Amino acid sequence: MKEGCCGLDSYQDFTGLSNWPPSQVGGTNVNLKTPVICCRSKSTDYTCAEQGTATTANNYMEVGCYDKLYDLIMGHALVITVIVLLLAFQFVMLFFSIWILCTMDNKIDII
């Protein structure tokens, strides 16, 4: 994962799901503690996500995506604010353009 996170709060967000944990991944029998996507390295070796071998050194198991996303948004708050203001300005201009067109009442002769 680009941001290096696992689940909303941690890998435990997957606990209790009907298909979690899977007994096989890619035809290989596994005993997973965390989803494979939570592994720091992206390989076909699933030991980084298995019971007993999944640690914070090889897995993003305790890093939630909520905090990562919040930090990403707050780190770019100025850019997001400018974009929102520009979109609001565009909406106001579009509203007034449509309003003017609707209230013209055919006052212009079209040749």
C-alpha positions as CSV (number, residue, x, y, z in Angstrom):
1,M,0.0,0.0,0.0
2,K,1.4,3.4,-0.9
3,E,0.6,5.0,2.5
4,G,1.8,2.1,4.5
5,C,-1.3,1.2,6.6
6,C,-3.6,-1.6,7.4
7,G,-7.3,-1.3,8.1
8,L,-9.1,1.7,9.4
9,D,-7.5,1.5,12.9
10,S,-5.3,-1.6,12.6
11,Y,-5.4,-5.2,11.3
12,Q,-8.0,-6.1,13.9
13,D,-10.7,-4.3,11.8
14,F,-10.8,-7.5,9.7
15,T,-11.7,-9.7,12.7
16,G,-15.2,-11.1,12.6
17,L,-15.7,-10.9,8.8
18,S,-17.3,-13.9,7.4
19,N,-14.4,-14.8,5.0
20,W,-11.6,-13.8,7.4
21,P,-9.1,-15.3,7.8
22,P,-8.9,-17.3,4.6
23,S,-7.5,-20.8,4.7
24,Q,-5.8,-20.5,1.3
25,V,-4.2,-17.6,-0.6
26,G,-3.3,-18.3,-4.2
27,G,-3.7,-22.0,-3.7
28,T,-1.3,-22.0,-0.7
29,N,-2.5,-23.1,2.7
30,V,-2.0,-20.2,5.2
31,N,-2.7,-19.3,8.8
32,L,-3.0,-15.5,8.5
33,K,-2.9,-13.0,11.3
34,T,-3.2,-10.0,9.0
35,P,-4.2,-9.5,5.4
36,V,-1.4,-9.9,2.9
37,I,-1.8,-6.4,1.7
38,C,-0.6,-5.2,5.1
39,C,2.9,-6.6,4.5
40,R,5.7,-4.1,4.0
41,S,7.2,-6.1,1.1
42,K,5.0,-7.2,-1.7
43,S,6.0,-10.7,-2.6
44,T,4.4,-14.1,-2.8
45,D,6.0,-15.0,0.6
46,Y,3.1,-14.8,3.0
47,T,5.2,-15.2,6.2
48,C,4.9,-11.5,6.9
49,A,1.2,-12.0,7.5
50,E,1.1,-15.4,9.2
51,Q,0.5,-16.2,12.8
52,G,3.7,-16.1,14.8
53,T,5.8,-14.4,12.1
54,A,3.8,-11.2,11.5
55,T,5.5,-8.3,13.4
56,T,5.5,-4.6,13.2
57,A,9.0,-4.9,11.5
58,N,7.6,-6.7,8.5
59,N,3.9,-5.6,8.6
60,Y,1.9,-2.4,8.9
61,M,-0.4,-4.3,11.4
62,E,-0.7,-1.5,14.0
63,V,-0.8,1.5,11.6
64,G,-4.4,2.5,10.7
65,C,-5.3,4.2,7.4
66,Y,-7.6,6.7,9.1
67,D,-4.7,8.6,10.8
68,K,-2.6,8.4,7.6
69,L,-5.5,9.8,5.5
70,Y,-6.1,12.6,8.1
71,D,-2.4,13.5,8.1
72,L,-2.4,13.5,4.2
73,I,-5.4,15.8,4.1
74,M,-4.2,18.2,6.8
75,G,-0.7,18.3,5.1
76,H,-2.4,19.6,2.0
77,A,-5.1,21.8,3.7
78,L,-4.2,24.9,1.7
79,V,-4.4,23.2,-1.7
80,I,-7.7,21.6,-0.7
81,T,-9.1,24.9,0.5
82,V,-8.2,26.7,-2.7
83,I,-9.8,23.9,-4.8
84,V,-13.0,24.1,-2.8
85,L,-13.1,27.9,-3.1
86,L,-12.6,27.7,-6.9
87,L,-15.3,25.1,-7.2
88,A,-17.7,27.2,-5.1
89,F,-16.9,30.2,-7.3
90,Q,-17.6,28.2,-10.4
91,F,-20.9,27.0,-9.0
92,V,-22.0,30.6,-8.2
93,M,-21.0,31.7,-11.7
94,L,-23.0,28.8,-13.3
95,F,-26.0,29.6,-11.1
96,F,-26.1,33.3,-12.1
97,S,-25.5,32.4,-15.8
98,I,-28.5,30.1,-15.8
99,W,-30.5,32.6,-13.8
100,I,-29.8,35.4,-16.4
101,L,-30.7,33.1,-19.3
102,C,-34.0,32.1,-17.6
103,T,-35.0,35.7,-16.9
104,M,-34.1,37.2,-20.3
105,D,-37.6,36.4,-21.6
106,N,-36.5,36.6,-25.2
107,K,-35.4,40.2,-25.1
108,I,-32.7,39.6,-27.7
109,D,-33.6,39.1,-31.3
110,I,-31.7,36.2,-32.8
111,I,-31.1,36.6,-36.5
